[in-house]
């Protein structure tokens, strides 16, 4: 069965920039900003799958941690 969609968890990296990890696949990439991450994710997906198994949709779940003082 073909995967119609692939989901990436995108988090801020401790050293700066962003880290994107695919859920259920061994794909991980990074970028300095979200535009760079989007391009890197597309490239990584194209490299990981052959044309016949390529997902039709890439979904990014962007997690941003915010700390607030009281």
C-alpha positions as a LaTeX table, in Angstrom:
\begin{tabular}{lrrr}
\hline
Residue & $x$ (\AA) & $y$ (\AA) & $z$ (\AA) \\
\hline
Unk1 & 0.00 & 0.00 & 0.00 \\
Unk2 & 1.36 & 3.39 & $-0.97$ \\
Unk3 & 1.81 & 6.09 & 1.64 \\
Unk4 & $-0.27$ & 9.05 & 0.49 \\
Unk5 & 1.20 & 11.32 & 3.13 \\
Unk6 & 4.36 & 11.65 & 5.17 \\
Unk7 & 4.52 & 13.59 & 8.43 \\
Unk8 & 7.56 & 15.45 & 9.77 \\
Unk9 & 8.01 & 16.75 & 13.30 \\
Unk10 & 9.87 & 20.07 & 13.09 \\
Unk11 & 11.50 & 21.41 & 16.26 \\
Unk12 & 13.91 & 24.19 & 17.08 \\
Unk13 & 17.44 & 22.76 & 17.37 \\
Unk14 & 19.35 & 23.56 & 20.59 \\
Unk15 & 22.27 & 24.97 & 18.58 \\
Unk16 & 19.97 & 27.10 & 16.40 \\
Unk17 & 17.92 & 26.47 & 13.31 \\
Unk18 & 15.40 & 23.65 & 12.97 \\
Unk19 & 15.48 & 19.84 & 12.90 \\
Unk20 & 12.88 & 17.86 & 10.93 \\
Unk21 & 12.27 & 14.14 & 11.55 \\
Unk22 & 9.85 & 11.95 & 9.62 \\
Unk23 & 7.44 & 9.86 & 11.65 \\
Unk24 & 7.68 & 6.20 & 10.65 \\
Unk25 & 10.60 & 6.65 & 8.25 \\
Unk26 & 14.36 & 7.06 & 8.65 \\
Unk27 & 14.48 & 10.59 & 7.29 \\
Unk28 & 16.03 & 13.49 & 9.19 \\
Unk29 & 17.12 & 16.88 & 7.90 \\
Unk30 & 17.72 & 20.41 & 9.14 \\
Unk31 & 17.78 & 24.05 & 8.13 \\
Unk32 & 18.60 & 27.52 & 9.44 \\
Unk33 & 15.03 & 28.78 & 8.96 \\
Unk34 & 11.64 & 27.31 & 8.09 \\
Unk35 & 11.97 & 28.03 & 4.36 \\
Unk36 & 15.27 & 26.14 & 4.31 \\
Unk37 & 13.70 & 23.26 & 6.26 \\
Unk38 & 10.83 & 23.03 & 3.77 \\
Unk39 & 13.27 & 22.78 & 0.86 \\
Unk40 & 15.44 & 20.24 & 2.72 \\
Unk41 & 12.40 & 18.10 & 3.57 \\
Unk42 & 11.28 & 18.02 & $-0.07$ \\
Unk43 & 14.78 & 17.04 & $-1.17$ \\
Unk44 & 15.08 & 14.35 & 1.53 \\
Unk45 & 11.72 & 12.82 & 0.58 \\
Unk46 & 12.68 & 12.75 & $-3.11$ \\
Unk47 & 15.95 & 11.00 & $-2.21$ \\
Unk48 & 14.31 & 8.48 & 0.14 \\
Unk49 & 11.45 & 7.24 & $-2.08$ \\
Unk50 & 11.40 & 6.01 & $-5.64$ \\
Unk51 & 8.91 & 7.63 & $-8.02$ \\
Unk52 & 6.31 & 4.87 & $-7.61$ \\
Unk53 & 6.27 & 5.04 & $-3.78$ \\
Unk54 & 6.56 & 8.83 & $-3.44$ \\
Unk55 & 4.04 & 10.32 & $-0.96$ \\
Unk56 & 1.67 & 12.85 & $-2.49$ \\
Unk57 & 1.55 & 15.09 & 0.59 \\
Unk58 & 4.20 & 16.23 & 3.06 \\
Unk59 & 2.79 & 17.46 & 6.36 \\
Unk60 & 4.97 & 19.48 & 8.76 \\
Unk61 & 4.07 & 19.59 & 12.45 \\
Unk62 & 6.01 & 22.60 & 13.71 \\
Unk63 & 6.58 & 22.52 & 17.46 \\
Unk64 & 7.71 & 25.69 & 19.14 \\
Unk65 & 8.48 & 25.74 & 22.83 \\
Unk66 & 7.76 & 28.98 & 24.63 \\
Unk67 & 8.82 & 29.78 & 28.19 \\
Unk68 & 7.01 & 32.49 & 30.09 \\
Unk69 & 7.93 & 34.01 & 33.43 \\
Unk70 & 5.27 & 34.75 & 36.02 \\
\hline
\end{tabular}
